[in-house]
Amino acid sequence: MTRVVLVPGALALLREYAGLEDPVAELRAACLGAVGWLGTDVTVLADRQGERVAAYLLAATERGGAEASYLVVGNGSAMRTERAPGHLDERSSAFDEALGASLRAGRPEVDAELARELWASVDGIAQLRRSGELGPATVDYDDAPFGVQYWVMRWQA
């Protein structure tokens, strides 16, 4: 049995970016809970920033079981509001809805060119796509704080 977890590559999850008040407490809790569900043998699918986040989350959790696991790091657009890192792009909501629906269905579909334009981090998600159909996801988190679409999802295949 293979377990797969998707978390965002949000630098706010890293300890060195934490302040006195945790601005992503709910997201952090969802990520730690999902990563803790993985087995001990974890393959990370991520870009460079995502690898930093994955290393932190893996070090911060205790995991059991020997089944193969994948920790996928990626997120939707970073242009959902005027205050988003990339400012508002009207295409971002539709992009995130389509990507989110494909993830929830376990059949990730990524428009890589549009993802790049909308500052979406999808390298890990694109790698996951090569694994085939995953089945329906369990969604632990789905929100866009700071104008960036983040998901925490789990699959067991």
C-alpha positions in Angstrom: 0.0 0.0 0.0 1.4 3.4 -1.0 0.6 6.6 0.8 0.9 10.0 -0.8 0.7 13.5 0.8 0.5 16.9 -0.9 1.6 20.0 1.1 2.4 23.5 0.0 5.9 24.8 -0.3 5.1 27.8 2.0 8.3 29.1 3.6 6.0 30.3 6.5 6.0 26.7 7.6 9.8 26.8 8.3 10.8 27.5 11.9 13.1 30.3 10.9 10.2 32.2 9.4 8.0 31.8 12.4 7.3 34.9 14.5 5.8 35.3 18.0 2.3 34.6 16.5 2.0 31.7 14.0 0.3 33.2 10.9 -0.2 29.7 9.4 -1.1 27.7 12.5 -4.1 25.8 10.8 -2.0 25.1 7.7 1.0 23.9 9.9 -1.2 21.6 11.9 -2.8 20.1 8.7 0.7 19.6 7.2 2.2 18.0 10.3 -0.8 15.7 10.7 -0.7 14.5 7.0 3.1 14.1 7.0 2.9 12.1 10.2 0.5 9.7 8.4 3.3 8.7 5.9 5.5 5.7 6.4 9.2 5.9 7.2 10.4 5.3 3.6 9.5 8.7 2.0 10.3 9.9 -1.5 10.1 13.7 -1.9 8.7 15.2 -5.1 9.4 18.9 -5.1 11.3 21.9 -6.4 14.2 23.4 -4.4 12.0 25.5 -2.1 9.7 22.5 -1.6 12.6 20.3 -0.6 13.4 22.7 2.3 9.8 22.6 3.5 9.7 18.8 3.1 12.9 18.3 5.1 11.5 20.5 7.9 8.1 18.7 8.0 9.8 15.2 7.9 12.1 16.1 10.7 9.2 17.5 12.8 7.1 14.4 12.6 7.3 10.8 13.9 6.2 8.3 11.3 5.7 4.5 11.5 5.2 1.7 9.1 7.4 0.5 6.3 5.1 1.0 3.2 6.4 3.3 0.4 5.3 6.9 0.8 5.6 10.1 -1.3 5.6 13.6 0.0 4.6 16.0 -2.8 5.3 19.7 -2.3 3.4 22.2 -4.5 0.7 24.8 -4.5 -1.7 26.7 -6.7 -1.5 30.2 -8.0 0.1 33.1 -6.1 -2.1 35.7 -7.8 -5.6 35.3 -6.2 -5.8 38.8 -4.6 -4.4 42.3 -5.0 -2.2 41.5 -1.9 -0.9 38.2 -3.3 2.8 38.0 -4.0 2.1 38.2 -7.8 -0.9 40.6 -7.4 -4.3 39.8 -8.9 -4.6 37.8 -12.1 -8.2 37.0 -13.0 -7.2 33.6 -14.4 -5.9 32.3 -11.0 -9.3 31.2 -9.6 -10.2 29.1 -12.6 -6.7 27.6 -12.7 -6.8 26.7 -9.0 -10.3 25.3 -9.3 -9.3 23.0 -12.2 -6.1 21.9 -10.5 -7.8 21.4 -7.2 -10.6 19.3 -8.8 -8.0 17.1 -10.6 -6.1 16.6 -7.4 -9.3 15.7 -5.4 -10.1 13.2 -8.1 -6.6 11.7 -7.9 -5.8 12.5 -11.5 -3.5 15.5 -11.4 -3.6 17.7 -14.5 -1.3 20.7 -14.8 -1.1 23.4 -17.4 2.6 24.0 -16.8 2.8 27.2 -18.9 -0.2 28.8 -17.2 1.2 27.6 -13.8 4.4 29.5 -14.5 2.5 32.6 -15.4 0.4 32.5 -12.2 3.4 31.7 -10.0 2.1 28.2 -9.1 4.6 25.7 -7.7 3.7 22.5 -9.6 7.0 20.6 -10.2 6.2 18.0 -7.5 2.6 17.8 -8.7 3.7 17.2 -12.3 6.1 14.4 -11.0 3.2 12.9 -9.1 1.1 12.8 -12.3 3.5 10.2 -13.8 2.5 7.8 -11.0 -1.0 7.3 -12.6 -4.4 7.5 -11.0 -4.4 7.8 -7.2 -8.1 7.6 -6.5 -10.1 10.2 -4.5 -8.2 12.4 -2.1 -8.8 13.1 1.6 -8.6 16.9 1.8 -7.2 18.2 5.1 -6.8 21.8 4.0 -8.0 24.0 1.1 -7.6 27.7 1.4 -5.8 30.7 0.0 -4.2 32.8 2.8 -2.1 35.7 1.5 -3.6 35.2 -1.9 -1.8 31.9 -2.6 -3.8 28.6 -3.0 -2.6 25.9 -0.6 -3.9 22.3 -0.3 -3.0 19.5 2.1 -4.3 16.2 0.7 -3.7 12.5 1.2 -4.1 9.5 -1.0 -3.7 5.8 -0.2 -3.3 3.6 -3.3 
